[in-house]
Amino acid sequence: MAGESDQQPKSESRPSRLYSGGERPYDPEDLVMATGADPTPERVEKARKLIEKEGPQVIERYLP
């Protein structure tokens, strides 16, 4: 029974595992939306530069 508590119930509306983003690729638009802002060209460009500078784990600071 070890490991059963680690598993989340499967649902058609969400994946069986949730990922924060640092371990999967995401777009600069995703980073902008994770901050709660609308993706404008200026914000997307700023997010792209932030991803280049700090790496893909930067999105984790905005996710719960």
FENKAMO-V78365 format. One line per field, one symbol per residue. ss: DSSP state (H for helix, E for strand, C for the rest). psi: psi as a letter, one per 20 degrees, with the letter a starting at -180 (. if undefined). burial: 1 if it has 24 or more other ideal C-beta (glycine too) atoms within 12 Angstrom, else 0. A space follows every 10 residues. Layout:
ss=???
psi=???
burial=???
This chain:
ss=CCCHHHCCCC ECCECCCCCC CCCCCCCHHH HHHHCCCCCC HHHHHHHHHH HHHHCHHHHH HCCC
psi=ipihihpqpq qhiqrhqpqh hhjqqrqhhg gghhijqqnr hghggggghg ghgirhihhh iiq.
burial=0000000000 0000000000 1000010101 1101000000 0000001000 1000010110 0000
